[in-house]
Amino acid sequence: EINRALRRMHPEIVAEIISGVASTGGTAVQDGGGELLTINGEFTVSVVLARCHQIPAGALRWRIRLDTGLAPDITIAIRMGEANEVPLDYYLLPSIDMTLPHLRLGR
């Protein structure tokens, strides 16, 4: 159920990013499939929501799956809050530095 909610939330968050870029005078254009954004006609961005889950010891963890098939220049990884209802924070991950298809974050 959480994954379905995150999939429904994804287009809203992408729209917020597009609006934010426009509010600063830039342009963000979604490709035909809606998977990539092209920012200012210069580079591509993929937006990934990372679900929060608690391990048995009580710590919070996020697993970020990088979409290597899209080959974005930058991935915006959005860690969701503990209830997976609102974003906790954002990470900008340049593809040049990402050598593995998965990334794990903890707090």
C-alpha positions, 0 to 999 in steps of 0.5 A, a space after each residue: 500500500 505504501 508503494 502505491 501511495 508513493 507512485 501516486 505522489 510521484 507526479 505531484 512532487 515532479 510538478 513541484 520541482 518543475 514549478 520551483 525551477 520555473 519560479 527561479 527563471 529556469 525551465 524544466 521540461 518532462 520527456 514524453 514518458 514523464 520519466 526525465 526532466 530536462 533542465 534549461 535544455 542543458 541536463 537531464 534529471 530523474 526523480 526517485 522517491 525513497 521509502 522509509 522503513 524501520 529496521 528491527 533495531 529501531 533505526 530508519 533506513 532508505 534504499 534508493 534505486 537509481 534508474 540506470 536505464 534512463 541515464 540521467 545526468 542527475 538523480 534527485 533522491 527524495 527521502 520520505 519521512 518516517 510515515 512515508 507521507 511527506 518528503 524528509 530531505 533531498 539528495 542530488 546525485 550526479 551520475 558521474 559519481 554513482 557507480 552502483 544501481 542501489 544506494 542505502 542511506 541511514 539516520 
